[in-house]
Each structure stands twice: as C-alpha cells, then as structure tokens.
Amino acid sequence: KFKKHISDLIFKFKWYLKNRFKINRSGRVKEASKEFNKYINSLPKGSFVIDVGANIGKFTNIFLKKGFKVHAFEPDPIALNELKKLCGNDNENLKLFEVAIGIKKESKKLYRYRKFDAENPETTIGSSLLSFRSGKDKPFVEIECIDFISYLKNIDKKISLLKIDIEGAEVEILEKIIDEGIHKKIGRIYVETHERFSHRIALETVNLRLRLVEENISNINLNWG
C-alpha cells in the first residue's frame, strides 16, 4: 500500500509539472493530433460525432466534410455566427446546440479573455466559464448550460467520437462521464486539458489522469489540442 501511495505521488507530480508548466506539451499535442487524425480517417460516413466547444466551426466543418452526423455545442454568439457561415445553417447532418455543457441545467456567465476583440471572431476561442480567465475590462455574456450527462444518456446510438475543448471546465464533466460508465458507449474521447490555467485545475487533472490508468480506460486522450 505504501509503495502504491509513493508511485501515485510520483505519477501525479510528474504530470503536474509537465502540463502545469507546458514541458514538452507541443510534443504530446502533436502525437495526440496524429492519433486523432488517424482515427477520424478510419470512421465511415454517417458516423455520429459530438463537437463540444465547437467555436467558429473548424472541426465541425472537417467532420461534416467527412460525411459524419454532428452534434455541435457552442454558447458564444459571435463564434456561433461564424460557425453558421462556415458550416451552413441548414446542413441536415448538423444539429447545433447554442449552449455550454455542464453537469446541471443552469444560466452562467461566459467570460472573454484578455485577447478578445469583437472584430476578430477567432479571439472567442479563449472564452471561458471560469471567472479568473476574464480579461481586464472585457465583457461577459449570459449563456445557458445544459445537463450534458442527461443529454449523453438519452442518445441511443453509438457515439464514434466526442471532442471536448471547453477552456478549463472539462474535468468535472469527464469524472461524471466515467462515474456513470458513459465512456463505454463512446468510441474515442479527445480532450484539451488546461492545467496551465491554475493550480486547482492542474491537481484535478492529474487525479483524472491517474484514474484513467488505474481503471484501465484507454479511449480517453487528455493530450489533444
């Protein structure tokens, strides 16, 4: 038991340092991106994928071009406007949810980060539900959150891919997905994690990384993006 405790501490410390301070982060992202591309290229047309944190639609558009059926989640009105322009507002393969995801249904504030510029929609990529990510004198937007766990439970078909990039709010949702065993009905889950944002997020994320190892969960990749 003592040996396990020490090895767990070493594991957490190593991953904490790596991702809190972005040590060789680009190498890990490159590897994960390679795996992501290989995986989506292996999926047949008509595969069902979910894009959470779709932003201006870069990945949603890639998925649609591959003939996938896509549910895209994006709460930011500026980003949504661009996504609709890029992906078409009436694509029969796209269902757009103009909300953020959470573990319960509620109203929240979406904070604009320091590089936000209303004239440049791509700068919405850093918008976050975390108040400390708000840039000085930057606005926020009132948005709706859905209960993402209920949403996933109500899907009665195979989810080939779940992509999550939600600027620091990912760990709580992933923990709940695993608690409920929902990850077992999803082909692969690719997540951008945000340990670099804060000590708290870094700690939560290393605990999740250790859980994936201990429970032998191999279809969740936390090094993507």
ROFI-738879 format. One record per residue (C-alpha): residue number from 1; x, y, z. Coordinates in pm, 1 decimal, padded with zeros to 6 digits, always signed. Each point is the difference from the previous one (the first is absolute). Layout:
! residues N
+-----+----------+----------+----------+
|   k |        x |        y |        z |
+-----+----------+----------+----------+
| NUM |        X |        Y |        Z |
...
+-----+----------+----------+----------+
! end
This chain:
! residues 225
+-----+----------+----------+----------+
|   k |        x |        y |        z |
+-----+----------+----------+----------+
|   1 | +00000.0 | +00000.0 | +00000.0 |
|   2 | +00282.4 | +00238.5 | +00088.1 |
|   3 | +00177.1 | -00080.1 | -00330.1 |
|   4 | -00319.9 | +00073.6 | -00192.6 |
|   5 | -00041.8 | +00328.0 | +00186.9 |
|   6 | +00355.7 | +00104.7 | -00095.2 |
|   7 | -00038.1 | -00103.8 | -00365.6 |
|   8 | -00331.2 | +00192.1 | -00021.7 |
|   9 | +00167.3 | +00309.6 | +00144.6 |
|  10 | +00286.2 | -00025.9 | -00251.1 |
|  11 | -00250.0 | -00044.4 | -00286.6 |
|  12 | -00198.4 | +00307.4 | +00108.9 |
|  13 | +00307.4 | +00213.1 | +00059.6 |
|  14 | +00142.8 | -00087.4 | -00341.4 |
|  15 | -00321.6 | +00081.3 | -00184.7 |
|  16 | -00059.5 | +00311.3 | +00210.1 |
|  17 | +00339.3 | +00141.4 | -00100.4 |
|  18 | -00031.2 | -00105.6 | -00364.1 |
|  19 | -00332.1 | +00167.2 | -00066.4 |
|  20 | -00006.7 | +00278.9 | +00256.4 |
|  21 | +00319.3 | +00139.1 | -00151.4 |
|  22 | -00052.4 | -00126.7 | -00356.4 |
|  23 | +00314.5 | -00218.3 | -00001.9 |
|  24 | +00008.6 | -00169.1 | -00343.7 |
|  25 | -00372.2 | +00070.3 | -00030.5 |
|  26 | +00030.6 | +00058.9 | -00374.4 |
|  27 | +00146.5 | -00350.2 | -00045.9 |
|  28 | -00293.5 | -00160.2 | +00182.4 |
|  29 | -00252.6 | +00209.7 | -00192.2 |
|  30 | +00165.6 | -00099.0 | -00329.2 |
|  31 | -00022.5 | -00370.4 | +00087.7 |
|  32 | -00362.9 | +00029.9 | +00109.4 |
|  33 | -00090.1 | +00198.0 | -00314.2 |
|  34 | +00158.1 | -00270.1 | -00216.0 |
|  35 | -00207.1 | -00264.3 | +00178.9 |
|  36 | -00314.0 | +00217.1 | -00029.6 |
|  37 | +00046.6 | +00043.0 | -00376.6 |
|  38 | +00065.9 | -00371.1 | -00050.2 |
|  39 | -00312.0 | -00084.6 | +00198.2 |
|  40 | -00237.3 | +00237.8 | -00182.1 |
|  41 | +00138.7 | -00120.7 | -00333.6 |
|  42 | -00091.7 | -00355.1 | +00101.4 |
|  43 | -00363.9 | +00084.6 | +00074.9 |
|  44 | -00261.8 | -00077.7 | -00265.0 |
|  45 | -00238.5 | +00258.4 | -00144.2 |
|  46 | -00306.0 | +00044.3 | +00215.5 |
|  47 | +00196.9 | -00040.7 | +00325.4 |
|  48 | -00148.3 | +00198.7 | +00287.2 |
|  49 | +00237.8 | +00247.5 | +00163.7 |
|  50 | -00038.1 | +00270.7 | +00266.4 |
|  51 | +00200.9 | +00322.2 | -00009.4 |
|  52 | -00007.2 | +00179.9 | +00335.5 |
|  53 | +00150.5 | +00347.2 | -00006.1 |
|  54 | -00046.3 | +00018.7 | -00376.2 |
|  55 | +00096.3 | +00368.8 | -00004.0 |
|  56 | +00001.8 | +00134.9 | -00359.2 |
|  57 | -00049.8 | -00348.3 | -00143.8 |
|  58 | +00346.8 | -00111.5 | -00110.2 |
|  59 | -00045.0 | -00361.8 | +00112.7 |
|  60 | -00375.3 | -00010.6 | -00058.8 |
|  61 | +00073.6 | +00090.5 | -00360.9 |
|  62 | +00263.1 | -00276.8 | -00032.2 |
|  63 | -00247.6 | -00251.6 | +00143.7 |
|  64 | -00277.1 | +00109.3 | -00237.7 |
|  65 | +00232.2 | -00023.7 | -00300.5 |
|  66 | +00070.7 | -00361.1 | +00099.3 |
|  67 | -00373.7 | -00068.7 | -00007.8 |
|  68 | -00040.6 | -00040.5 | +00375.4 |
|  69 | -00317.0 | +00083.1 | +00188.5 |
|  70 | +00097.3 | +00275.1 | +00244.6 |
|  71 | -00140.8 | +00143.8 | +00320.4 |
|  72 | +00192.5 | +00322.2 | +00067.2 |
|  73 | -00010.5 | +00197.2 | +00326.3 |
|  74 | +00102.9 | +00365.2 | +00011.0 |
|  75 | -00140.6 | +00272.1 | +00230.6 |
|  76 | +00185.7 | +00305.6 | -00132.8 |
|  77 | -00227.4 | +00206.7 | -00230.1 |
|  78 | +00292.4 | +00149.4 | -00194.9 |
|  79 | +00157.4 | -00341.3 | -00059.4 |
|  80 | -00341.0 | -00148.0 | -00088.4 |
|  81 | -00050.4 | +00259.6 | -00269.3 |
|  82 | +00328.3 | -00105.8 | -00163.7 |
|  83 | -00074.6 | -00369.8 | +00043.9 |
|  84 | -00330.9 | +00040.8 | -00183.7 |
|  85 | +00175.4 | +00182.9 | -00284.3 |
|  86 | +00265.3 | -00270.7 | -00028.5 |
|  87 | -00216.9 | -00309.0 | +00043.8 |
|  88 | -00330.6 | +00117.7 | -00141.4 |
|  89 | -00306.4 | +00064.9 | +00208.2 |
|  90 | -00210.6 | -00273.6 | -00158.6 |
|  91 | +00237.7 | -00295.3 | -00032.4 |
|  92 | -00207.6 | -00311.8 | +00066.6 |
|  93 | +00303.2 | -00170.3 | +00158.8 |
|  94 | +00046.5 | +00276.4 | +00257.6 |
|  95 | -00197.6 | +00060.0 | +00317.2 |
|  96 | +00118.4 | +00313.3 | +00174.8 |
|  97 | -00044.0 | +00051.4 | +00374.7 |
|  98 | +00048.8 | +00366.8 | +00088.3 |
|  99 | +00092.0 | -00078.6 | +00359.7 |
| 100 | +00293.4 | -00089.5 | +00223.5 |
| 101 | +00022.0 | -00339.6 | +00168.3 |
| 102 | -00002.4 | -00069.8 | +00373.2 |
| 103 | -00116.8 | -00257.9 | +00248.4 |
| 104 | -00326.6 | +00184.8 | +00055.5 |
| 105 | -00233.5 | +00234.6 | -00185.7 |
| 106 | +00068.5 | +00359.7 | +00101.7 |
| 107 | +00077.5 | +00352.0 | -00119.7 |
| 108 | +00363.3 | +00107.2 | +00013.9 |
| 109 | +00235.8 | +00274.9 | -00107.1 |
| 110 | +00241.7 | -00056.0 | -00287.6 |
| 111 | +00308.7 | +00213.7 | +00055.7 |
| 112 | +00207.8 | +00150.3 | -00280.3 |
| 113 | +00372.2 | -00039.5 | +00044.3 |
| 114 | +00270.6 | +00262.3 | -00034.6 |
| 115 | +00052.5 | -00035.4 | -00377.8 |
| 116 | -00370.5 | +00032.3 | -00082.2 |
| 117 | -00080.6 | +00241.9 | -00281.5 |
| 118 | -00361.3 | +00023.0 | -00119.7 |
| 119 | +00128.7 | +00074.0 | -00352.4 |
| 120 | +00189.8 | -00329.6 | -00012.4 |
| 121 | -00230.2 | -00300.4 | +00062.2 |
| 122 | +00296.7 | -00238.1 | +00036.7 |
| 123 | +00087.0 | +00169.7 | +00330.5 |
| 124 | -00314.1 | -00157.3 | +00151.5 |
| 125 | +00203.8 | -00321.5 | +00022.8 |
| 126 | +00115.5 | +00099.9 | +00349.8 |
| 127 | -00348.2 | +00076.8 | +00137.9 |
| 128 | -00051.3 | -00196.2 | +00322.1 |
| 129 | -00249.1 | -00074.7 | +00276.7 |
| 130 | +00283.0 | +00065.0 | +00248.5 |
| 131 | -00020.8 | +00354.1 | +00136.0 |
| 132 | +00376.1 | +00027.8 | +00060.9 |
| 133 | +00055.3 | -00041.1 | -00375.5 |
| 134 | -00176.5 | +00331.8 | -00061.6 |
| 135 | +00219.9 | +00264.0 | -00158.6 |
| 136 | +00019.1 | +00343.9 | +00159.0 |
| 137 | -00297.7 | +00213.1 | -00111.1 |
| 138 | -00122.7 | -00279.2 | -00229.9 |
| 139 | -00374.7 | -00068.5 | -00020.1 |
| 140 | -00180.7 | -00320.6 | +00095.3 |
| 141 | -00306.1 | -00161.5 | -00155.1 |
| 142 | -00292.3 | -00166.2 | +00179.6 |
| 143 | -00038.4 | -00352.6 | -00139.1 |
| 144 | -00188.4 | -00322.1 | +00071.2 |
| 145 | +00161.5 | -00325.6 | +00109.0 |
| 146 | -00160.4 | -00337.0 | -00060.2 |
| 147 | +00030.3 | -00313.6 | +00209.1 |
| 148 | +00241.9 | -00178.8 | -00230.6 |
| 149 | -00018.3 | -00330.1 | +00187.2 |
| 150 | -00377.6 | -00021.0 | -00056.1 |
| 151 | +00051.7 | +00091.1 | -00364.3 |
| 152 | +00253.9 | -00284.6 | -00044.0 |
| 153 | -00221.5 | -00249.0 | +00182.2 |
| 154 | -00284.8 | +00076.9 | -00240.2 |
| 155 | +00203.9 | -00079.5 | -00310.0 |
| 156 | -00091.8 | -00348.1 | -00113.5 |
| 157 | +00261.8 | -00047.4 | -00270.2 |
| 158 | +00373.9 | -00057.9 | -00005.4 |
| 159 | +00200.4 | +00320.3 | +00048.0 |
| 160 | +00312.5 | -00044.4 | -00211.8 |
| 161 | +00175.3 | +00310.0 | +00129.9 |
| 162 | -00035.7 | +00260.4 | +00272.3 |
| 163 | +00228.8 | +00304.4 | -00028.3 |
| 164 | +00013.7 | +00233.5 | +00300.2 |
| 165 | +00171.3 | +00338.2 | +00016.1 |
| 166 | -00172.2 | +00214.3 | +00261.0 |
| 167 | +00275.2 | +00217.1 | +00144.1 |
| 168 | +00053.1 | -00150.9 | +00343.2 |
| 169 | -00346.7 | -00137.8 | +00082.1 |
| 170 | +00067.6 | -00353.5 | -00127.7 |
| 171 | +00109.4 | -00208.1 | +00301.7 |
| 172 | -00326.5 | +00005.7 | +00196.4 |
| 173 | -00193.3 | -00115.3 | -00307.2 |
| 174 | +00248.9 | -00276.7 | -00085.8 |
| 175 | -00004.6 | -00130.7 | +00357.5 |
| 176 | -00379.6 | -00020.4 | -00019.0 |
| 177 | +00011.8 | -00170.4 | -00342.1 |
| 178 | +00227.2 | -00267.6 | +00150.1 |
| 179 | -00205.9 | -00026.9 | +00321.9 |
| 180 | -00307.7 | -00078.8 | -00210.9 |
| 181 | +00188.8 | -00239.6 | -00232.3 |
| 182 | -00099.9 | +00212.1 | -00300.3 |
| 183 | +00354.1 | -00009.2 | -00146.2 |
| 184 | -00061.1 | -00367.4 | -00081.6 |
| 185 | -00248.4 | +00091.6 | -00272.0 |
| 186 | +00234.8 | +00253.6 | -00163.5 |
| 187 | +00265.4 | -00104.8 | -00252.1 |
| 188 | +00259.6 | +00261.4 | +00094.3 |
| 189 | +00002.6 | +00314.9 | +00212.3 |
| 190 | +00257.1 | +00269.7 | -00080.5 |
| 191 | +00041.4 | +00282.2 | +00248.6 |
| 192 | +00206.0 | +00314.7 | +00025.4 |
| 193 | +00090.3 | +00036.1 | +00368.5 |
| 194 | +00097.1 | +00328.8 | +00163.0 |
| 195 | +00240.7 | -00072.1 | +00285.6 |
| 196 | +00192.8 | +00312.5 | -00093.6 |
| 197 | -00294.5 | +00216.5 | +00111.3 |
| 198 | +00024.4 | -00065.1 | +00373.4 |
| 199 | +00130.4 | -00216.9 | +00282.1 |
| 200 | -00352.8 | -00127.8 | +00073.0 |
| 201 | -00063.0 | -00109.3 | -00359.7 |
| 202 | +00344.7 | -00163.1 | -00013.4 |
| 203 | -00075.2 | -00202.9 | +00315.5 |
| 204 | -00344.4 | -00105.9 | -00123.8 |
| 205 | +00147.3 | -00105.3 | -00333.4 |
| 206 | +00284.4 | -00210.6 | +00143.6 |
| 207 | -00256.3 | -00180.6 | +00217.9 |
| 208 | -00202.0 | -00072.1 | -00313.7 |
| 209 | +00311.9 | -00121.0 | -00184.7 |
| 210 | +00075.5 | -00240.2 | +00283.0 |
| 211 | -00359.5 | -00124.7 | -00004.1 |
| 212 | +00026.2 | -00079.9 | -00372.3 |
| 213 | +00310.1 | -00209.5 | +00069.3 |
| 214 | -00143.9 | -00175.9 | +00306.8 |
| 215 | -00329.9 | -00081.8 | -00169.8 |
| 216 | +00175.2 | -00095.2 | -00323.5 |
| 217 | -00201.0 | +00249.5 | -00207.7 |
| 218 | +00173.8 | +00025.2 | -00335.2 |
| 219 | -00253.3 | +00185.5 | -00217.2 |
| 220 | +00043.8 | +00342.7 | +00167.7 |
| 221 | +00293.8 | +00208.2 | -00126.2 |
| 222 | +00079.7 | +00302.2 | +00218.7 |
| 223 | +00296.1 | +00122.7 | -00207.9 |
| 224 | -00195.4 | +00125.5 | -00297.2 |
| 225 | -00015.6 | +00364.1 | -00106.1 |
+-----+----------+----------+----------+
! end
